[in-house]
């Protein structure tokens, strides 16, 4: 029978079981009983079944990042049936993303698949489009066949229906791509919902940035950065390249001097100065890296002395640091060129700052901050029907019938300016109405960069998100979420790599005393040990350690693909 495809919402529970079988497995009967939930595509167990298995609560988790991936692995399989819904079928160990971009690691070394035969977690590769709080369902769109899901979109916000769309350069291309990239819509029911979709890169509406800059949040972004570095070197050695264009192509700009921008500059510095210049001896002395930031210093979350040490060390290593600089635009073409400015990767770009004017660069990586994606900012907005079965007022009582009837006045509560979901101390999503009343959803939670605690928001780091996920999993496993004290972030310290086997480590401050810290080679040894042990699987722990060993013997990977 020929399958029929439609864009109208489909209730997954009504799909015949035979259509859900995507693979055939040979498993002995005893082994099959033990691994009943190991294979998410089994006919007799699938996320498409509306009823929870054996009375277990279905926890639908939106996102496969630090929050969603960690939570799915920590929930008790005896009490819950977790289902991860994400456009991406993997988890990225982001602290080592800069190492992958700098050739120190393979991209597969820092990726963990969500589908795992050893994890009792179901997975659906789709993007959430809407949530019905009253029916307790999530409307999703399949993203199995779609380009660009591993990369941050480069088109402007107003040109996209969603943040997960293809990174295409023009509106016409996007509209044409939708003909085959638009996925089927379907609903997934939940008993509990956890929103951990993360955030997108914030451009501050700087002209040309969304279209022309590179971002750094996913594995495809890191691959693109590494490829562009090699591309610029190859373009620079062509006989037809002028000396002036060669200088511009080998100027690599990073905008944003936080931990990610600083570590990326350091990793690219090692890659370019230690490995690439050896392959291109005629270009020696030409490549340089510039780190821009509007703040007066780098790593502003570190102690003043550590920030100063980082700036001095990186300058000695050859990294140009330009703080208190305001980026005003980014376009293709050399400085001083007349419009039109059409995209031409064979040539340089021009970065315009308030302080310097136009500067020619070969690549611009934008790592300045987070903004809410469109699912949080648009889809999670108004409440069509008040969820009477799952929402209580702040004092624990049910809202009055008058408040319920005026459901159009209820909205999902969000943090002012930032737009993140404003959750209570138990990480529960809240509703608010025009009269100033607040209702707490007892079965919908949010964590990570797309959420903000009203009791005091932790920093937007992987460390904080992981702690939130572990805390929530522990509370759900013990069933004491309503009586537990609010979540409290515990600062375990901060690490940052600053290049040439140097790093910073700041320990948490105690009793208003100055923070203790390590610098240099000792901090670098701690940096390596910490991230090696924090890697999720033993497979990747061994692969990372072995790859670092090979780098010391043979050098970094300089392939371009």
KEKETI-423986 format. One record per residue (C-alpha): x, y, z; residue in one letter; chain. Coordinates in Angstrom, 3 decimals. Layout:
N
X / Y / Z / A / A
...
This chain:
561
0.000 / 0.000 / 0.000 / X / A
1.336 / 3.416 / -0.940 / X / A
1.669 / 5.662 / 2.153 / X / A
-0.296 / 8.910 / 2.179 / X / A
1.418 / 12.025 / 3.548 / X / A
-0.456 / 14.972 / 4.996 / X / A
0.351 / 18.180 / 6.842 / X / A
-2.744 / 18.013 / 9.024 / X / A
-2.309 / 17.006 / 12.677 / X / A
-2.308 / 13.249 / 13.225 / X / A
-2.851 / 11.625 / 16.590 / X / A
0.040 / 9.223 / 16.927 / X / A
-1.979 / 6.761 / 18.953 / X / A
-4.187 / 6.072 / 15.941 / X / A
-1.385 / 5.038 / 13.611 / X / A
-1.416 / 1.259 / 13.005 / X / A
1.366 / -0.484 / 14.863 / X / A
2.708 / -2.086 / 11.705 / X / A
3.618 / 1.341 / 10.332 / X / A
5.726 / 2.118 / 13.400 / X / A
8.156 / -0.742 / 12.889 / X / A
11.252 / 0.719 / 11.291 / X / A
13.787 / -2.017 / 12.053 / X / A
13.872 / -5.756 / 12.670 / X / A
15.745 / -7.102 / 15.712 / X / A
16.693 / -10.657 / 16.581 / X / A
16.444 / -10.951 / 20.335 / X / A
15.988 / -14.045 / 22.480 / X / A
12.722 / -14.212 / 24.486 / X / A
14.441 / -13.724 / 27.841 / X / A
16.551 / -10.899 / 26.525 / X / A
13.449 / -9.322 / 24.984 / X / A
11.699 / -9.205 / 28.344 / X / A
14.705 / -7.547 / 29.972 / X / A
15.048 / -4.992 / 27.164 / X / A
11.360 / -4.267 / 26.687 / X / A
11.998 / -0.520 / 26.606 / X / A
15.477 / -0.537 / 25.067 / X / A
14.283 / -0.132 / 21.482 / X / A
12.170 / 2.932 / 20.914 / X / A
10.874 / 1.642 / 17.567 / X / A
9.337 / -1.611 / 18.775 / X / A
5.751 / -2.259 / 17.727 / X / A
4.713 / -3.285 / 21.231 / X / A
6.212 / -0.152 / 22.778 / X / A
6.303 / 3.201 / 21.122 / X / A
5.842 / 6.810 / 21.998 / X / A
2.815 / 6.670 / 19.690 / X / A
0.744 / 4.818 / 22.293 / X / A
-1.493 / 7.337 / 24.099 / X / A
-1.749 / 5.310 / 27.303 / X / A
1.303 / 5.043 / 29.531 / X / A
2.880 / 1.615 / 29.763 / X / A
1.832 / -0.375 / 32.841 / X / A
0.483 / 2.713 / 34.529 / X / A
3.771 / 4.598 / 34.233 / X / A
3.623 / 8.327 / 33.721 / X / A
4.782 / 9.517 / 30.343 / X / A
7.256 / 12.388 / 30.661 / X / A
7.607 / 14.205 / 27.354 / X / A
10.905 / 16.097 / 27.223 / X / A
11.341 / 18.803 / 24.593 / X / A
15.019 / 19.128 / 23.702 / X / A
18.101 / 16.904 / 23.696 / X / A
20.595 / 19.348 / 25.211 / X / A
22.058 / 19.397 / 28.695 / X / A
18.653 / 19.605 / 30.360 / X / A
16.644 / 17.178 / 28.253 / X / A
19.359 / 14.564 / 27.775 / X / A
20.373 / 14.511 / 31.446 / X / A
16.788 / 14.365 / 32.697 / X / A
15.876 / 11.510 / 30.360 / X / A
18.754 / 9.423 / 31.731 / X / A
18.032 / 10.194 / 35.397 / X / A
14.298 / 9.426 / 35.509 / X / A
13.397 / 6.109 / 37.111 / X / A
12.275 / 3.590 / 34.444 / X / A
10.114 / 1.906 / 37.076 / X / A
7.880 / 4.965 / 37.424 / X / A
8.213 / 6.910 / 34.182 / X / A
8.248 / 6.413 / 30.426 / X / A
10.412 / 9.295 / 29.156 / X / A
10.012 / 10.463 / 25.554 / X / A
12.548 / 12.921 / 24.119 / X / A
11.287 / 15.097 / 21.251 / X / A
13.989 / 17.083 / 19.484 / X / A
14.895 / 18.200 / 15.931 / X / A
18.349 / 16.719 / 16.581 / X / A
18.923 / 13.058 / 17.359 / X / A
21.994 / 13.636 / 19.497 / X / A
23.436 / 15.420 / 22.515 / X / A
26.529 / 17.630 / 22.132 / X / A
29.130 / 17.953 / 24.892 / X / A
29.422 / 21.701 / 24.320 / X / A
32.489 / 22.444 / 26.535 / X / A
34.616 / 20.609 / 23.959 / X / A
32.919 / 22.089 / 20.894 / X / A
35.795 / 24.569 / 20.589 / X / A
38.277 / 21.675 / 20.533 / X / A
36.360 / 20.106 / 17.651 / X / A
36.401 / 23.396 / 15.736 / X / A
40.148 / 23.682 / 16.363 / X / A
40.935 / 20.202 / 15.036 / X / A
41.851 / 18.736 / 18.423 / X / A
38.885 / 16.316 / 18.408 / X / A
36.692 / 14.563 / 15.883 / X / A
33.110 / 15.776 / 15.874 / X / A
31.905 / 12.284 / 16.775 / X / A
34.004 / 12.421 / 19.968 / X / A
31.651 / 14.951 / 21.565 / X / A
28.302 / 13.590 / 20.355 / X / A
26.051 / 11.148 / 22.213 / X / A
23.066 / 9.649 / 20.340 / X / A
19.692 / 10.025 / 22.035 / X / A
18.709 / 6.596 / 20.760 / X / A
20.741 / 4.224 / 22.888 / X / A
20.105 / 0.463 / 23.309 / X / A
21.163 / 0.787 / 26.946 / X / A
18.825 / 3.677 / 27.807 / X / A
15.139 / 3.170 / 28.467 / X / A
14.191 / 6.327 / 26.622 / X / A
11.984 / 6.786 / 23.570 / X / A
12.807 / 9.390 / 20.946 / X / A
10.911 / 11.230 / 18.209 / X / A
12.886 / 13.417 / 15.813 / X / A
10.574 / 16.395 / 15.527 / X / A
10.208 / 20.031 / 16.537 / X / A
7.507 / 21.135 / 18.969 / X / A
5.156 / 23.679 / 17.441 / X / A
2.455 / 24.162 / 20.079 / X / A
1.258 / 22.861 / 23.449 / X / A
-2.373 / 22.290 / 24.451 / X / A
-2.311 / 22.586 / 28.229 / X / A
-5.938 / 21.555 / 28.638 / X / A
-5.732 / 18.422 / 26.442 / X / A
-2.142 / 17.754 / 27.588 / X / A
-0.743 / 17.244 / 24.107 / X / A
2.213 / 18.615 / 22.150 / X / A
1.823 / 19.420 / 18.464 / X / A
5.007 / 18.398 / 16.641 / X / A
6.427 / 18.586 / 13.133 / X / A
8.730 / 15.888 / 11.848 / X / A
12.307 / 17.025 / 11.103 / X / A
13.771 / 13.720 / 9.915 / X / A
14.198 / 14.981 / 6.342 / X / A
15.431 / 18.535 / 6.689 / X / A
18.659 / 20.359 / 5.925 / X / A
20.512 / 22.544 / 8.363 / X / A
19.261 / 20.977 / 11.617 / X / A
22.829 / 20.712 / 12.923 / X / A
23.563 / 24.396 / 12.343 / X / A
22.328 / 27.738 / 13.603 / X / A
20.159 / 29.406 / 10.918 / X / A
21.881 / 32.265 / 9.116 / X / A
18.770 / 33.937 / 7.725 / X / A
17.086 / 36.828 / 9.503 / X / A
14.484 / 36.140 / 12.190 / X / A
11.522 / 37.628 / 10.302 / X / A
12.222 / 35.408 / 7.271 / X / A
11.686 / 32.146 / 9.153 / X / A
8.669 / 30.342 / 10.464 / X / A
10.835 / 28.592 / 13.060 / X / A
14.390 / 28.668 / 14.357 / X / A
15.045 / 25.120 / 13.138 / X / A
14.604 / 25.882 / 9.465 / X / A
17.249 / 25.492 / 6.826 / X / A
20.131 / 27.935 / 6.807 / X / A
19.297 / 29.308 / 3.388 / X / A
20.350 / 32.801 / 2.229 / X / A
17.135 / 34.155 / 0.702 / X / A
13.402 / 34.165 / 1.245 / X / A
12.778 / 32.626 / -2.162 / X / A
15.016 / 29.667 / -1.335 / X / A
13.235 / 29.140 / 1.986 / X / A
9.829 / 29.092 / 0.321 / X / A
11.029 / 26.616 / -2.281 / X / A
12.623 / 24.386 / 0.339 / X / A
9.388 / 24.217 / 2.308 / X / A
7.827 / 22.149 / -0.472 / X / A
9.771 / 19.069 / 0.565 / X / A
11.202 / 20.023 / 3.951 / X / A
7.891 / 20.690 / 5.665 / X / A
7.240 / 17.701 / 7.909 / X / A
4.061 / 15.957 / 8.929 / X / A
2.196 / 17.270 / 11.964 / X / A
1.140 / 15.006 / 14.807 / X / A
0.196 / 15.200 / 18.470 / X / A
1.981 / 13.518 / 21.356 / X / A
0.111 / 13.184 / 24.671 / X / A
1.896 / 13.675 / 27.977 / X / A
1.380 / 13.138 / 31.677 / X / A
4.222 / 15.494 / 32.507 / X / A
5.938 / 17.916 / 30.151 / X / A
9.470 / 19.309 / 30.473 / X / A
10.465 / 22.217 / 28.224 / X / A
14.212 / 22.347 / 27.632 / X / A
14.549 / 23.636 / 24.082 / X / A
17.449 / 25.972 / 24.859 / X / A
18.022 / 29.356 / 23.246 / X / A
19.268 / 30.847 / 19.986 / X / A
22.055 / 33.301 / 19.260 / X / A
21.252 / 36.940 / 19.983 / X / A
22.294 / 39.364 / 17.253 / X / A
20.922 / 42.633 / 18.742 / X / A
19.522 / 43.271 / 15.240 / X / A
22.994 / 44.197 / 14.030 / X / A
22.775 / 44.608 / 10.228 / X / A
24.149 / 41.658 / 8.276 / X / A
25.018 / 39.474 / 11.253 / X / A
22.206 / 36.934 / 10.952 / X / A
22.916 / 36.435 / 7.233 / X / A
26.701 / 36.580 / 7.144 / X / A
28.162 / 35.608 / 10.525 / X / A
28.832 / 32.114 / 11.795 / X / A
27.337 / 31.034 / 15.092 / X / A
28.597 / 28.491 / 17.573 / X / A
25.949 / 26.390 / 19.292 / X / A
25.884 / 23.057 / 17.505 / X / A
28.088 / 20.482 / 15.854 / X / A
27.362 / 21.833 / 12.371 / X / A
28.490 / 25.297 / 13.489 / X / A
31.843 / 23.933 / 14.646 / X / A
32.277 / 22.030 / 11.384 / X / A
31.527 / 25.190 / 9.404 / X / A
34.085 / 27.234 / 11.383 / X / A
36.843 / 24.678 / 10.873 / X / A
36.050 / 24.363 / 7.180 / X / A
36.103 / 28.140 / 6.705 / X / A
39.521 / 28.461 / 8.356 / X / A
40.968 / 25.913 / 5.927 / X / A
39.092 / 27.589 / 3.073 / X / A
40.640 / 30.970 / 3.852 / X / A
44.148 / 29.498 / 3.868 / X / A
43.590 / 27.797 / 0.511 / X / A
42.190 / 31.015 / -0.976 / X / A
45.125 / 32.980 / 0.400 / X / A
47.748 / 30.859 / -1.422 / X / A
46.049 / 31.076 / -4.834 / X / A
48.242 / 32.925 / -7.376 / X / A
45.343 / 35.235 / -8.216 / X / A
44.911 / 36.493 / -4.629 / X / A
46.286 / 39.984 / -4.048 / X / A
48.460 / 40.704 / -0.991 / X / A
45.782 / 42.942 / 0.476 / X / A
43.038 / 40.323 / 0.020 / X / A
45.384 / 37.695 / 1.478 / X / A
45.742 / 39.781 / 4.623 / X / A
41.969 / 40.178 / 4.955 / X / A
41.222 / 36.491 / 4.360 / X / A
43.601 / 35.482 / 7.154 / X / A
42.012 / 37.815 / 9.701 / X / A
39.589 / 35.802 / 11.864 / X / A
37.178 / 37.769 / 14.057 / X / A
35.248 / 36.472 / 17.068 / X / A
32.571 / 38.723 / 18.543 / X / A
31.838 / 37.971 / 22.193 / X / A
34.501 / 37.569 / 24.901 / X / A
32.591 / 35.271 / 27.251 / X / A
33.762 / 31.704 / 27.979 / X / A
32.739 / 30.374 / 24.545 / X / A
34.283 / 33.215 / 22.548 / X / A
37.460 / 33.228 / 24.610 / X / A
37.955 / 29.453 / 24.375 / X / A
37.197 / 29.473 / 20.651 / X / A
39.804 / 32.177 / 20.084 / X / A
42.311 / 30.155 / 22.124 / X / A
41.580 / 26.896 / 20.281 / X / A
41.776 / 28.544 / 16.865 / X / A
45.001 / 30.227 / 17.936 / X / A
46.577 / 26.818 / 18.682 / X / A
45.202 / 25.340 / 15.460 / X / A
46.360 / 28.196 / 13.223 / X / A
49.694 / 29.096 / 14.792 / X / A
50.874 / 25.568 / 15.621 / X / A
49.493 / 23.503 / 12.744 / X / A
48.221 / 25.576 / 9.826 / X / A
51.266 / 27.837 / 9.486 / X / A
53.439 / 24.718 / 9.236 / X / A
51.394 / 23.642 / 6.193 / X / A
51.531 / 27.112 / 4.623 / X / A
55.056 / 28.471 / 5.310 / X / A
54.610 / 31.292 / 2.788 / X / A
51.775 / 32.695 / 4.928 / X / A
53.750 / 32.806 / 8.149 / X / A
53.113 / 36.004 / 10.083 / X / A
49.936 / 36.903 / 8.210 / X / A
47.179 / 35.035 / 10.115 / X / A
45.783 / 36.763 / 13.180 / X / A
42.761 / 36.445 / 15.459 / X / A
40.821 / 39.361 / 16.936 / X / A
38.435 / 39.029 / 19.871 / X / A
35.792 / 41.787 / 20.060 / X / A
33.450 / 42.626 / 22.915 / X / A
31.371 / 45.593 / 23.996 / X / A
32.401 / 44.992 / 27.637 / X / A
35.634 / 46.510 / 28.970 / X / A
37.176 / 43.096 / 29.708 / X / A
37.050 / 39.443 / 28.722 / X / A
35.498 / 36.713 / 30.896 / X / A
33.540 / 39.243 / 32.925 / X / A
32.061 / 36.500 / 35.160 / X / A
35.542 / 35.711 / 36.500 / X / A
37.362 / 37.667 / 39.185 / X / A
38.987 / 40.914 / 38.050 / X / A
42.501 / 39.541 / 38.526 / X / A
41.749 / 36.441 / 36.431 / X / A
40.195 / 38.499 / 33.672 / X / A
43.272 / 40.702 / 33.555 / X / A
45.540 / 37.638 / 33.531 / X / A
43.559 / 36.143 / 30.626 / X / A
43.854 / 39.327 / 28.572 / X / A
47.590 / 39.646 / 29.152 / X / A
48.266 / 35.967 / 28.413 / X / A
46.210 / 35.889 / 25.234 / X / A
47.883 / 39.061 / 23.943 / X / A
51.280 / 37.422 / 24.474 / X / A
50.034 / 34.422 / 22.500 / X / A
49.221 / 36.649 / 19.526 / X / A
45.475 / 37.128 / 19.987 / X / A
44.356 / 40.734 / 19.470 / X / A
41.773 / 41.751 / 22.084 / X / A
39.551 / 44.723 / 21.389 / X / A
37.190 / 45.341 / 24.263 / X / A
34.748 / 48.276 / 24.475 / X / A
34.105 / 47.907 / 20.755 / X / A
30.620 / 48.233 / 19.255 / X / A
29.925 / 46.203 / 16.117 / X / A
27.656 / 48.104 / 13.728 / X / A
27.465 / 45.813 / 10.710 / X / A
28.807 / 42.830 / 8.783 / X / A
28.734 / 42.400 / 5.012 / X / A
30.489 / 40.601 / 2.176 / X / A
33.121 / 42.415 / 0.152 / X / A
36.323 / 44.257 / 0.928 / X / A
36.444 / 47.494 / 2.960 / X / A
35.436 / 50.532 / 0.945 / X / A
33.619 / 48.534 / -1.734 / X / A
30.492 / 49.983 / -3.299 / X / A
27.121 / 48.192 / -3.126 / X / A
25.540 / 45.808 / -3.968 / X / A
27.180 / 43.495 / -1.414 / X / A
26.512 / 39.977 / -2.670 / X / A
27.647 / 36.867 / -0.847 / X / A
30.986 / 35.654 / -2.231 / X / A
32.888 / 33.145 / -0.038 / X / A
35.856 / 33.430 / -2.419 / X / A
36.466 / 36.888 / -1.005 / X / A
36.546 / 38.517 / 2.418 / X / A
33.890 / 40.136 / 4.578 / X / A
33.881 / 43.589 / 6.125 / X / A
33.220 / 44.108 / 9.820 / X / A
32.248 / 47.636 / 10.818 / X / A
32.792 / 48.892 / 14.354 / X / A
32.071 / 52.272 / 15.864 / X / A
35.645 / 52.656 / 17.043 / X / A
37.602 / 51.408 / 13.973 / X / A
35.324 / 51.720 / 11.009 / X / A
35.582 / 49.029 / 8.324 / X / A
37.939 / 46.064 / 8.761 / X / A
38.449 / 43.210 / 6.289 / X / A
38.076 / 39.696 / 7.736 / X / A
37.922 / 36.164 / 6.404 / X / A
35.432 / 34.891 / 8.972 / X / A
33.250 / 36.273 / 11.780 / X / A
31.997 / 33.980 / 14.565 / X / A
29.191 / 35.540 / 16.632 / X / A
28.987 / 34.335 / 20.261 / X / A
27.455 / 37.277 / 22.123 / X / A
24.512 / 35.860 / 24.065 / X / A
21.163 / 34.082 / 24.066 / X / A
17.676 / 34.938 / 22.843 / X / A
14.470 / 32.920 / 23.106 / X / A
13.565 / 30.785 / 20.102 / X / A
10.202 / 31.147 / 18.411 / X / A
8.619 / 28.177 / 20.162 / X / A
9.059 / 29.923 / 23.506 / X / A
8.454 / 33.480 / 22.313 / X / A
5.476 / 32.798 / 20.025 / X / A
3.927 / 29.364 / 20.598 / X / A
4.087 / 29.530 / 24.400 / X / A
2.119 / 32.713 / 24.776 / X / A
-1.653 / 32.815 / 25.238 / X / A
-3.740 / 30.082 / 26.879 / X / A
-6.802 / 29.216 / 24.805 / X / A
-8.495 / 27.034 / 27.446 / X / A
-7.531 / 27.223 / 31.106 / X / A
-6.169 / 23.821 / 32.262 / X / A
-8.460 / 23.300 / 35.267 / X / A
-7.175 / 19.784 / 35.924 / X / A
-3.510 / 20.755 / 36.272 / X / A
-3.312 / 24.403 / 37.398 / X / A
-3.551 / 25.758 / 40.931 / X / A
-3.205 / 29.271 / 42.239 / X / A
0.003 / 30.285 / 43.953 / X / A
-1.497 / 29.518 / 47.383 / X / A
-2.452 / 25.988 / 46.308 / X / A
-6.173 / 26.636 / 45.811 / X / A
-8.177 / 26.253 / 42.619 / X / A
-9.003 / 29.443 / 40.681 / X / A
-12.566 / 30.706 / 40.792 / X / A
-15.021 / 29.925 / 38.032 / X / A
-14.977 / 33.574 / 36.955 / X / A
-11.227 / 33.412 / 36.426 / X / A
-11.542 / 30.175 / 34.503 / X / A
-14.269 / 31.552 / 32.234 / X / A
-12.059 / 34.494 / 31.384 / X / A
-9.430 / 32.118 / 30.044 / X / A
-8.487 / 34.527 / 27.270 / X / A
-6.895 / 36.739 / 29.900 / X / A
-4.485 / 33.992 / 31.006 / X / A
-0.999 / 33.931 / 29.531 / X / A
2.143 / 31.951 / 30.183 / X / A
4.266 / 33.914 / 32.629 / X / A
7.594 / 35.105 / 31.295 / X / A
10.541 / 37.122 / 32.521 / X / A
10.417 / 40.779 / 31.441 / X / A
12.760 / 41.813 / 28.605 / X / A
14.429 / 38.382 / 28.388 / X / A
11.235 / 36.493 / 27.520 / X / A
12.257 / 33.261 / 29.252 / X / A
9.627 / 31.115 / 30.968 / X / A
9.400 / 32.390 / 34.532 / X / A
9.227 / 29.252 / 36.690 / X / A
8.728 / 28.861 / 40.429 / X / A
11.234 / 27.294 / 42.825 / X / A
10.141 / 23.798 / 41.740 / X / A
10.824 / 24.643 / 38.060 / X / A
7.086 / 24.638 / 37.259 / X / A
5.732 / 26.800 / 34.449 / X / A
3.291 / 29.488 / 35.587 / X / A
0.289 / 31.328 / 34.163 / X / A
-0.783 / 34.889 / 34.862 / X / A
-3.880 / 36.921 / 34.071 / X / A
-4.684 / 40.576 / 33.627 / X / A
-5.752 / 40.859 / 37.277 / X / A
-2.308 / 39.965 / 38.547 / X / A
-3.157 / 36.426 / 39.696 / X / A
-0.670 / 33.609 / 39.144 / X / A
-1.469 / 29.932 / 38.589 / X / A
1.122 / 27.163 / 38.738 / X / A
0.991 / 24.226 / 36.321 / X / A
1.513 / 21.049 / 38.311 / X / A
2.601 / 18.936 / 35.342 / X / A
4.628 / 21.304 / 33.118 / X / A
8.247 / 22.159 / 33.936 / X / A
10.971 / 24.197 / 32.255 / X / A
14.726 / 24.288 / 32.741 / X / A
17.884 / 25.494 / 31.047 / X / A
18.391 / 28.637 / 28.968 / X / A
14.696 / 28.933 / 28.070 / X / A
13.659 / 29.199 / 31.742 / X / A
14.322 / 31.636 / 34.563 / X / A
13.746 / 31.011 / 38.250 / X / A
11.749 / 33.709 / 39.993 / X / A
13.573 / 32.750 / 43.228 / X / A
16.945 / 33.688 / 41.723 / X / A
18.181 / 32.676 / 38.291 / X / A
21.440 / 30.680 / 38.070 / X / A
23.936 / 31.509 / 35.312 / X / A
23.108 / 30.342 / 31.797 / X / A
25.680 / 27.545 / 31.803 / X / A
25.730 / 23.797 / 31.206 / X / A
26.603 / 23.369 / 34.887 / X / A
23.406 / 25.096 / 36.023 / X / A
21.182 / 23.295 / 33.508 / X / A
22.596 / 19.911 / 34.498 / X / A
21.949 / 20.609 / 38.167 / X / A
18.356 / 21.613 / 37.379 / X / A
17.807 / 18.411 / 35.388 / X / A
19.248 / 16.206 / 38.139 / X / A
17.239 / 18.010 / 40.822 / X / A
14.002 / 17.660 / 38.884 / X / A
14.635 / 13.979 / 38.136 / X / A
15.341 / 13.314 / 41.822 / X / A
12.161 / 15.109 / 42.911 / X / A
10.025 / 13.278 / 40.362 / X / A
11.550 / 9.920 / 41.264 / X / A
10.811 / 10.503 / 44.956 / X / A
7.412 / 12.064 / 44.282 / X / A
7.996 / 14.980 / 46.642 / X / A
8.012 / 17.863 / 44.153 / X / A
5.202 / 19.704 / 45.981 / X / A
6.819 / 19.511 / 49.410 / X / A
10.450 / 19.920 / 48.456 / X / A
12.429 / 23.095 / 49.078 / X / A
13.071 / 25.193 / 45.957 / X / A
15.940 / 24.430 / 43.623 / X / A
19.218 / 26.024 / 44.662 / X / A
22.197 / 26.326 / 42.339 / X / A
25.530 / 25.183 / 43.731 / X / A
28.506 / 26.832 / 42.083 / X / A
31.160 / 24.186 / 41.452 / X / A
33.671 / 26.651 / 40.030 / X / A
34.484 / 27.935 / 36.542 / X / A
37.034 / 26.887 / 33.932 / X / A
38.274 / 28.598 / 30.780 / X / A
40.992 / 27.679 / 28.300 / X / A
43.043 / 30.663 / 27.077 / X / A
45.485 / 29.025 / 24.640 / X / A
48.980 / 27.517 / 24.469 / X / A
48.208 / 24.989 / 27.256 / X / A
47.111 / 27.743 / 29.647 / X / A
43.775 / 27.931 / 31.445 / X / A
41.935 / 29.554 / 34.342 / X / A
40.092 / 27.884 / 37.181 / X / A
38.102 / 29.839 / 39.745 / X / A
36.799 / 28.114 / 42.860 / X / A
33.535 / 29.257 / 44.479 / X / A
33.903 / 32.126 / 46.933 / X / A
33.253 / 31.306 / 50.590 / X / A
32.011 / 33.656 / 53.330 / X / A
32.627 / 36.809 / 51.275 / X / A
36.289 / 35.922 / 50.933 / X / A
38.192 / 36.508 / 47.681 / X / A
37.832 / 33.500 / 45.357 / X / A
40.651 / 31.010 / 45.115 / X / A
41.950 / 30.163 / 41.673 / X / A
44.519 / 28.361 / 39.541 / X / A
46.191 / 29.661 / 36.386 / X / A
48.557 / 28.457 / 33.688 / X / A
49.598 / 24.845 / 33.132 / X / A
48.110 / 23.564 / 36.390 / X / A
44.683 / 24.952 / 35.523 / X / A
45.032 / 23.480 / 32.030 / X / A
45.665 / 20.026 / 33.529 / X / A
42.526 / 20.424 / 35.652 / X / A
40.601 / 21.638 / 32.574 / X / A
41.575 / 18.507 / 30.639 / X / A
40.836 / 16.154 / 33.524 / X / A
37.483 / 17.749 / 34.334 / X / A
36.059 / 17.623 / 30.823 / X / A
37.471 / 14.180 / 30.178 / X / A
35.716 / 12.757 / 33.241 / X / A
32.516 / 14.749 / 32.577 / X / A
32.067 / 13.260 / 29.106 / X / A
28.913 / 11.172 / 29.118 / X / A
29.957 / 7.745 / 27.804 / X / A
33.037 / 5.634 / 28.407 / X / A
33.348 / 5.280 / 24.653 / X / A
33.879 / 9.017 / 24.225 / X / A
36.038 / 9.322 / 27.343 / X / A
38.477 / 6.842 / 25.809 / X / A
38.248 / 8.380 / 22.350 / X / A
38.894 / 11.902 / 23.652 / X / A
41.870 / 10.830 / 25.760 / X / A
43.367 / 8.832 / 22.897 / X / A
42.851 / 11.669 / 20.428 / X / A
44.578 / 14.168 / 22.711 / X / A
47.498 / 11.739 / 22.914 / X / A
47.660 / 11.450 / 19.125 / X / A
47.597 / 15.251 / 18.807 / X / A
50.729 / 15.518 / 20.939 / X / A
52.479 / 13.004 / 18.690 / X / A
51.196 / 13.801 / 15.193 / X / A
49.520 / 17.204 / 15.503 / X / A
45.877 / 18.219 / 15.049 / X / A
43.544 / 17.189 / 12.271 / X / A
43.850 / 19.701 / 9.412 / X / A
41.484 / 18.017 / 6.950 / X / A
38.829 / 20.078 / 5.197 / X / A
35.438 / 18.463 / 4.603 / X / A
